[in-house]
Amino acid sequence: CGGVEVQAGATLTLLPGVYVMRDGLFRVASNSTVNGTGVTIYFYGNNATLEVKSYSNVNLTAPTSGPFRGIVFAQHAGSSAGRTSVIEGGGSLRIVGAVYFPTQVLDVGGEGGFGANSPYAPIVADRVVFRGTGAGEVTIRADHNAAGYSDALAHLYSGARLLN
């Protein structure tokens, strides 16, 4: 599809389902809003990365059944290896589900909080870079039972996993 961009000041509401970002990024501009329940955004192909800019409002919850149960963001392992996906705080960022970028760098930071309002937000990436400015805070929780995703991590692709 070449990707999706939610422009500054815009609101995007995603219906339940899998959204494939083929050969492009999913970009959420500053001061924009994205909402969705039962949503997985799947990155495939060239330049398939995530970019959530600071002061955006993102409220996404993963599906509770099916092959992408418990996963909000998923990168195909052969797509855009070595690239960087970025999540910045400073707005309202609530992601309930796994963030899975097995061959990309995940750059998490910015002012404000990331994960503080999420009961279940495990992160899997080739490398994770946490950075903060001012009062920036990163909170990682993995209470998959409380969030309704019992054993969801077991359904991710094979390889190393961190379980609580």
C-alpha positions as CSV (number, residue, x, y, z in Angstrom):
1,C,0.0,0.0,0.0
2,G,3.0,2.3,0.3
3,G,2.1,3.1,3.9
4,V,-0.3,5.3,5.9
5,E,0.2,8.7,7.3
6,V,-2.1,10.2,9.9
7,Q,-1.5,13.9,9.5
8,A,-1.2,16.4,12.4
9,G,-4.6,17.2,13.9
10,A,-6.3,14.2,12.2
11,T,-8.1,11.3,13.8
12,L,-8.0,7.7,12.5
13,T,-10.2,5.0,13.9
14,L,-9.3,1.5,12.8
15,L,-11.9,-1.2,12.7
16,P,-10.8,-4.7,14.0
17,G,-8.5,-6.5,11.6
18,V,-5.0,-6.8,10.2
19,Y,-3.6,-3.8,8.4
20,V,-0.6,-4.5,6.2
21,M,2.0,-1.7,5.6
22,R,3.6,-3.0,2.5
23,D,6.7,-1.1,1.2
24,G,5.9,1.9,3.4
25,L,5.7,3.3,6.9
26,F,2.8,3.7,9.4
27,R,3.3,7.3,10.5
28,V,1.4,9.1,13.2
29,A,2.2,12.8,13.1
30,S,2.5,14.9,16.3
31,N,-0.9,16.0,17.7
32,S,-2.9,13.4,15.8
33,T,-5.0,10.5,17.1
34,V,-5.2,6.8,16.3
35,N,-7.7,4.5,17.9
36,G,-8.6,0.8,17.4
37,T,-9.6,-2.3,19.2
38,G,-8.7,-5.8,17.8
39,V,-6.1,-4.3,15.6
40,T,-2.7,-5.6,14.3
41,I,-0.5,-3.5,12.0
42,Y,1.8,-5.7,10.0
43,F,4.9,-4.4,8.4
44,Y,6.1,-6.1,5.2
45,G,8.5,-5.2,2.4
46,N,10.9,-2.2,1.8
47,N,10.8,0.8,4.2
48,A,8.1,-0.9,6.3
49,T,8.6,0.9,9.6
50,L,6.6,2.5,12.4
51,E,6.9,6.2,13.3
52,V,4.8,7.6,16.2
53,K,5.7,11.2,16.8
54,S,5.6,12.9,20.1
55,Y,2.3,14.4,21.5
56,S,0.2,12.1,19.4
57,N,-2.7,10.1,21.0
58,V,-2.5,6.4,20.2
59,N,-4.9,3.9,21.8
60,L,-4.5,0.5,20.1
61,T,-5.5,-2.9,21.5
62,A,-4.5,-6.2,19.9
63,P,-7.0,-8.9,18.8
64,T,-8.0,-11.4,21.5
65,S,-8.2,-14.4,19.0
66,G,-6.6,-15.5,15.8
67,P,-3.1,-15.8,14.5
68,F,-2.2,-12.2,15.7
69,R,-3.8,-12.5,19.1
70,G,-2.0,-10.2,21.5
71,I,0.1,-8.4,18.9
72,V,-0.4,-4.8,18.0
73,F,2.7,-4.2,15.8
74,A,4.3,-7.0,13.9
75,Q,7.2,-6.8,11.5
76,H,7.9,-9.7,9.0
77,A,11.4,-10.8,9.9
78,G,12.6,-10.5,6.3
79,S,11.3,-7.0,5.8
80,S,13.3,-3.8,6.3
81,A,16.0,-5.5,8.4
82,G,18.3,-3.1,10.2
83,R,15.9,-0.1,9.8
84,T,14.6,1.8,12.8
85,S,11.0,2.1,14.0
86,V,10.3,5.0,16.4
87,I,7.8,5.5,19.2
88,E,7.9,8.9,21.0
89,G,6.0,9.8,24.1
90,G,4.6,13.1,25.3
91,G,1.0,12.4,24.4
92,S,-1.4,9.7,25.4
93,L,0.2,6.4,24.2
94,R,-1.7,3.3,25.2
95,I,-0.7,0.1,23.3
96,V,-2.2,-3.1,24.7
97,G,-0.4,-5.9,22.9
98,A,3.1,-6.9,21.8
99,V,5.4,-4.7,19.8
100,Y,7.3,-7.1,17.6
101,F,10.2,-5.9,15.4
102,P,12.7,-8.9,15.3
103,T,15.2,-7.4,12.8
104,Q,14.7,-3.7,13.4
105,V,15.9,-1.2,16.0
106,L,13.1,0.1,18.1
107,D,13.8,3.6,19.3
108,V,11.5,4.5,22.3
109,G,11.7,7.9,23.9
110,G,10.7,11.4,24.1
111,E,9.1,13.5,26.8
112,G,6.2,11.9,28.7
113,G,5.4,8.3,29.2
114,F,5.3,5.2,27.2
115,G,3.5,2.0,28.4
116,A,2.3,3.5,31.7
117,N,-1.3,3.0,30.8
118,S,-0.8,-0.4,29.2
119,P,-1.4,-3.6,31.2
120,Y,0.3,-5.6,28.6
121,A,3.0,-4.2,26.3
122,P,5.9,-6.6,25.7
123,I,8.6,-5.5,23.3
124,V,10.6,-7.7,21.0
125,A,13.2,-6.1,18.7
126,D,16.6,-6.7,17.3
127,R,17.7,-3.8,19.6
128,V,15.8,-1.4,21.7
129,V,17.0,2.1,22.4
130,F,15.4,3.9,25.3
131,R,15.9,7.7,25.5
132,G,14.2,10.4,27.4
133,T,14.2,14.1,27.8
134,G,13.0,16.0,30.8
135,A,10.5,13.9,32.6
136,G,10.4,11.0,30.1
137,E,9.5,7.6,31.5
138,V,9.3,4.1,30.0
139,T,7.1,1.6,31.9
140,I,7.1,-2.0,30.7
141,R,4.4,-4.3,31.9
142,A,3.6,-7.9,30.9
143,D,0.5,-9.1,32.7
144,H,-1.0,-11.0,29.9
145,N,-3.5,-12.7,32.1
146,A,-4.9,-9.4,33.4
147,A,-5.1,-8.0,29.9
148,G,-6.9,-11.1,28.6
149,Y,-4.0,-12.5,26.5
150,S,-3.2,-15.7,28.3
151,D,-0.2,-17.3,26.7
152,A,-0.3,-15.0,23.8
153,L,3.5,-14.7,23.5
154,A,3.8,-18.4,22.8
155,H,2.2,-17.7,19.4
156,L,4.9,-15.4,18.2
157,Y,7.4,-16.7,15.7
158,S,10.0,-19.2,17.1
159,G,13.1,-17.9,18.8
160,A,14.1,-16.4,22.1
161,R,11.3,-15.0,24.3
162,L,11.2,-13.2,27.6
163,L,8.2,-14.4,29.7
164,N,7.2,-13.3,33.2
